[in-house]
């Protein structure tokens, strides 16, 4: 995933240095070339040998060390970098860079580089919230440097608050996303995800097994590729991706109304949610109780919910609409029927009875059918990879329209 990319990791003197070793490990597993620069303070926490062993490269430390080759080290490092990550980034190093101070190898490399610069701050809460530190970060953001938001939690000093360095898995994910082409910028994409819930009484409801993982994966991929993303989500336990607008809904009617608010200003609507098709005709205001001496059955009358995809399929003008068909049999036949009935540009169909393709799975096995009847079936992939396939198809249609 990061093959042929050189990542320079600047490690500065903070207790979160131990996490930087995990960052190196994760980047190497993605086939990145990792060059580590340690400040003097960082070496007080972890030895350079640790990073040298994990990265497979000599650790760079001093500006004026003995010449091993005839490259000017800070210039050669700056030129070879595809991205420079400072993790942990202390208030001291952030302040130096913001004010043009280049008094060690790391700050000098950053001054000499035109690569993307990313900071993962790690410091005491009060230090992180200090107006001077905030001003320094804002100054760097204005000239194009990026920051990975620190977490809130228990800090090494015993305080609880903001300033804990982001987890290595999130930092590496951010780095990977930085190399993805922003080919959907200036496009607004509305995505529905998850199940809906229809109440029976104050304590019971009807829903389905949709987890929302597919829709959230599409939202993440779209945001990473530069789109303005509105994610309209039924109840899920998934953490929403960064950089999107999240609208939470419960019922199918709620979802319809939320889509209506954004549909006419969007370029693409992707209907990956699994809204409940029917709802109880009446909802009891009190809990439905078991009654003695009655038949062992409860009869509830249901009425049809609005068909969200069909509703907006009738209204669409220049929008691209993508639907989903989760079936247990007759996959192609039912998918084609939905495609035509709902006026979709293409439909993503899957057989939820197949292992690795059902609800709650991290993978999917899909067939994409377009309105011309062209069909492509894909092998099992994780849902982020499926999201990429879907958005590649969307991008192709957008290009044809332009």
C-alpha positions in Angstrom: 0.0 0.0 0.0 2.9 2.3 0.7 5.4 0.7 -1.6 8.0 3.1 -3.0 7.1 5.7 -0.4 9.7 7.1 1.9 8.3 8.3 5.3 10.5 10.3 7.5 9.5 9.8 11.2 10.6 12.6 13.4 10.7 11.4 17.0 10.8 14.1 19.7 11.3 13.9 23.5 8.0 12.8 25.1 6.7 9.8 27.0 4.7 8.8 23.9 8.0 7.8 22.1 7.2 4.2 22.8 4.2 4.5 20.5 6.4 5.7 17.7 8.0 2.2 17.5 4.6 0.8 16.8 4.2 3.4 14.0 7.4 2.2 12.4 6.3 -1.4 12.6 3.0 -0.7 10.9 4.5 1.4 8.2 7.0 -1.3 7.4 4.2 -3.8 7.1 2.7 -1.6 4.4 6.1 -1.7 2.6 7.1 1.9 3.3 10.7 2.9 3.5 11.0 4.5 7.0 13.8 6.9 7.9 13.9 7.9 11.6 15.2 11.2 12.9 15.5 11.3 16.7 16.0 14.5 18.8 18.4 14.4 21.7 15.4 14.3 24.1 13.8 11.3 22.4 16.9 9.2 23.0 16.4 9.7 26.7 13.2 7.5 26.4 14.1 4.9 23.8 17.4 4.0 22.3 18.2 4.6 18.6 18.9 0.9 18.3 15.2 0.1 18.7 14.2 2.3 15.7 17.2 1.1 13.7 16.2 -2.5 14.1 12.6 -1.9 13.3 13.1 0.4 10.3 16.1 -1.4 8.9 17.8 2.0 8.4 20.4 3.9 10.3 18.8 6.3 12.8 19.6 10.0 12.1 20.4 12.1 15.2 23.1 14.8 14.9 23.6 17.7 12.5 27.3 17.5 12.5 28.1 13.8 13.0 31.0 12.1 11.2 30.6 12.1 7.5 29.8 8.6 6.3 28.9 9.6 2.7 29.1 12.9 0.8 25.4 13.7 0.9 24.5 16.7 2.9 22.3 14.8 5.3 19.5 17.3 6.0 19.2 18.0 2.3 19.3 14.4 1.1 16.7 13.4 3.7 14.4 16.3 2.8 14.6 15.5 -0.9 13.9 11.8 -0.5 10.8 12.3 1.8 7.3 11.7 0.4 5.9 12.6 3.8 7.4 13.7 7.1 5.6 12.6 10.3 6.5 14.1 13.7 5.2 11.7 16.3 5.2 12.4 19.1 5.3 16.2 18.4 6.1 18.2 21.5 5.2 21.8 22.1 8.9 22.7 21.9 9.3 21.2 18.4 6.0 22.7 17.2 7.1 26.1 18.5 10.5 25.9 16.8 9.1 25.0 13.4 6.3 27.6 13.7 8.9 30.3 14.3 11.5 29.3 11.8 14.1 27.9 14.2 16.2 25.1 12.7 18.7 24.1 15.5 18.7 20.3 15.2 18.6 17.8 12.4 14.8 17.3 12.5 13.8 21.0 12.3 16.4 21.6 9.6 15.1 18.7 7.5 11.6 20.1 7.8 12.7 23.6 6.8 14.4 22.1 3.7 11.5 19.8 2.6 8.6 20.4 0.3 7.0 17.1 1.3 3.7 17.0 3.2 4.4 17.6 7.0 2.1 15.9 9.6 2.3 16.4 13.3 0.9 14.1 15.9 1.0 16.2 19.1 1.5 14.7 22.5 1.7 16.8 25.7 0.1 17.8 28.9 -3.5 19.1 28.6 -2.8 22.6 29.9 0.2 22.8 27.6 -1.8 21.7 24.6 -4.5 24.3 25.5 -1.9 27.1 26.1 -2.7 30.0 23.7 0.9 30.1 22.6 0.8 26.5 21.5 -2.6 27.0 19.8 -1.2 30.0 17.9 1.8 28.0 16.8 -0.4 25.2 15.5 -2.7 27.6 13.7 0.2 29.3 12.1 1.5 26.0 10.7 -2.0 24.9 9.6 -2.3 28.2 7.6 0.8 27.3 5.6 -0.4 23.8 4.8 1.0 21.6 7.6 -1.4 19.0 9.0 -2.2 17.9 12.5 -3.6 14.6 13.8 -6.0 15.4 16.6 -4.7 14.1 20.0 -7.0 11.9 22.1 -8.7 12.6 25.4 -7.5 10.3 28.2 -5.3 9.6 31.1 -1.9 11.3 30.6 1.5 10.1 31.9 1.5 13.1 34.4 -1.7 11.7 36.0 -4.0 14.4 34.5 -7.0 13.5 32.4 -7.7 15.5 29.3 -6.8 16.3 25.8 -3.2 15.8 24.7 -2.7 12.1 24.5 -1.1 11.2 21.2 -3.4 9.5 18.7 -3.1 5.7 18.5 -0.5 4.3 16.0 -3.3 2.5 14.0 -5.1 5.9 13.5 -1.9 7.7 12.7 -0.8 5.2 10.1 -4.3 5.2 8.6 -4.1 9.0 8.3 -0.7 8.6 6.5 -2.1 6.0 4.0 -5.1 8.3 3.3 -2.7 11.2 2.6 -1.5 9.4 -0.5 -5.0 8.7 -2.0 -5.8 10.9 -4.9 -8.5 13.5 -4.2 -10.5 12.7 -7.4 -13.9 13.4 -5.8 -13.2 16.9 -4.6 -16.0 19.4 -5.2 -18.5 16.6 -5.3 -21.2 16.2 -2.7 -22.1 12.6 -1.9 -25.0 11.6 0.4 -24.8 8.1 1.8 -27.3 6.2 3.8 -26.1 3.4 6.2 -27.3 0.9 8.8 -30.7 -0.3 9.7 -33.8 1.7 10.7 -36.0 0.9 13.7 -39.8 0.9 13.9 -41.2 1.1 17.4 -43.9 -1.3 18.6 -44.3 0.2 22.0 -41.9 2.2 24.3 -39.6 -0.8 24.9 -39.8 -2.9 21.7 -39.0 -2.2 18.1 -38.6 -4.0 14.7 -35.3 -3.8 12.8 -32.9 -5.9 10.8 -29.3 -7.2 11.0 -27.6 -4.4 9.1 -24.5 -3.2 10.9 -23.8 -0.1 8.7 -20.3 -1.2 8.0 -20.7 -1.0 4.2 -22.1 2.5 4.3 -19.5 3.8 6.8 -16.7 2.3 4.6 -18.1 4.2 1.6 -18.3 7.4 3.6 -14.7 7.0 4.7 -13.4 6.3 1.2 -15.4 9.2 -0.3 -14.1 11.6 2.3 -10.6 10.4 1.8 -10.9 11.1 -1.9 -12.0 14.7 -1.2 -15.7 14.6 -1.4 -18.1 16.5 0.8 -19.9 13.6 2.5 -23.2 13.6 4.3 -23.7 10.2 6.1 -27.3 9.5 7.1 -27.1 6.7 9.5 -29.6 4.5 11.4 -28.6 3.2 14.8 -25.0 1.6 14.8 -22.1 1.3 17.1 -19.5 2.4 14.5 -17.3 5.4 15.0 -17.9 7.8 12.1 -15.0 8.7 9.9 -13.3 12.0 10.1 -14.3 14.9 8.0 -18.0 14.1 7.3 -21.4 15.4 8.3 -23.2 12.7 10.3 -27.0 12.7 10.5 -28.5 10.2 12.9 -31.9 8.8 12.3 -34.1 6.0 13.7 -37.1 5.3 11.5 -37.5 4.9 7.8 -39.6 8.1 7.7 -36.7 9.9 9.5 -34.3 8.6 6.9 -36.5 9.8 4.0 -36.8 13.3 5.5 -33.1 13.5 6.1 -32.3 12.5 2.5 -34.8 15.0 1.2 -32.9 17.8 3.0 -29.8 17.1 1.0 -30.8 15.3 -2.2 -31.4 18.3 -4.5 -27.9 19.8 -3.7 -26.0 16.5 -4.0 -24.1 15.0 -7.0 -24.4 11.4 -5.8 -26.8 9.4 -3.6 -25.6 6.0 -2.4 -28.4 4.1 -0.7 -26.5 1.4 1.2 -28.9 1.5 4.2 -31.3 -1.3 4.9 -34.5 0.6 5.9 -37.3 -1.5 7.4 -40.0 -2.0 4.7 -43.0 -2.1 7.1 -44.0 -0.4 10.4 -46.8 -1.1 12.8 -50.0 0.6 11.9 -50.3 1.8 15.5 -47.7 2.2 18.2 -48.7 1.5 21.7 -48.0 4.3 24.1 -47.5 1.8 26.9 -45.7 -1.5 27.0 -47.7 -4.3 25.5 -48.4 -6.8 28.3 -48.9 -10.5 28.2 -52.5 -11.3 29.0 -53.6 -14.5 30.7 -56.3 -16.7 29.3 -55.8 -15.5 25.8 -54.4 -17.3 22.7 -50.7 -17.6 22.6 -50.3 -15.1 19.8 -50.0 -11.4 19.3 -51.4 -10.0 16.1 -50.0 -6.7 14.9 -51.1 -5.0 11.6 -48.3 -3.5 9.6 -48.4 -0.8 6.9 -45.8 -0.2 4.1 -43.0 2.3 4.7 -42.0 4.7 1.9 -39.5 3.3 -0.6 -36.7 5.9 -0.2 -34.7 4.9 -3.3 -37.8 4.8 -5.6 -39.0 8.1 -4.1 -35.8 9.9 -5.1 -35.4 7.9 -8.3 -38.5 9.7 -9.6 -37.1 13.1 -8.6 -33.5 12.8 -9.8 -32.2 15.1 -12.5 -28.4 15.0 -12.9 -27.8 13.1 -9.7 -26.1 9.7 -9.8 -28.0 7.1 -7.7 -26.6 3.9 -6.5 -28.7 1.2 -4.8 -28.1 -2.0 -2.9 -29.8 -5.4 -3.1 -29.2 -7.8 -0.2 -30.9 -11.0 -1.3 -31.1 -14.7 -0.3 -32.1 -16.0 -3.7 -32.6 -15.0 -7.4 -29.9 -12.4 -6.9 -29.6 -11.1 -10.5 -33.3 -11.1 -11.2 -34.3 -9.2 -8.1 -31.4 -6.8 -8.5 -32.3 -5.9 -12.0 -35.9 -5.5 -11.0 -34.9 -3.0 -8.2 -32.5 -1.2 -10.6 -35.3 -0.4 -13.1 -38.0 0.3 -10.6 -36.0 2.7 -8.6 -34.3 4.4 -11.6 -30.8 3.7 -10.4 -27.5 4.2 -12.3 -26.2 0.9 -11.0 -27.0 -1.5 -8.2 -24.6 -3.4 -5.8 -26.1 -6.9 -5.2 -25.0 -9.5 -2.7 -26.2 -12.9 -1.5 -26.3 -12.5 2.3 -26.4 -16.3 2.7 -22.8 -16.6 1.5 -20.1 -16.8 4.0 -18.2 -13.5 4.1 -21.0 -11.6 2.4 -23.7 -11.2 5.0 -24.6 -8.5 7.6 -22.1 -7.7 10.2 -19.2 -9.1 8.1 -16.1 -7.1 7.5 -16.0 -8.5 4.0 -18.4 -8.6 1.1 -18.9 -10.5 -2.2 -20.7 -8.2 -4.7 -22.1 -8.1 -8.2 -22.5 -4.7 -9.8 -25.2 -4.3 -12.5 -25.7 -1.1 -14.4 -28.7 0.2 -16.2 -27.5 -1.1 -19.5 -27.5 -4.6 -18.0 -23.7 -4.9 -17.8 -22.7 -7.1 -14.9 -19.4 -7.5 -13.0 -18.9 -10.0 -10.1 -16.1 -9.4 -7.7 -14.3 -11.9 -5.4 -14.5 -11.5 -1.6 -13.0 -8.2 -0.5 -13.0 -6.2 2.7 -15.6 -3.5 2.7 -13.2 -0.6 2.2 -12.0 -2.3 -1.0 -15.7 -2.7 -2.1 -16.2 1.0 -1.3 -13.3 1.8 -3.6 -14.8 -0.3 -6.5 -18.2 1.5 -6.0 -16.7 5.0 -6.0 -14.4 4.2 -9.0 -17.6 3.4 -10.9 -19.2 6.6 -9.6 -16.2 8.6 -10.7 -16.4 7.0 -14.2 -20.0 8.1 -14.6 -19.2 11.6 -13.3 -16.4 11.9 -15.8 -18.8 10.8 -18.6 -21.2 13.5 -17.6 -18.7 16.3 -17.5 
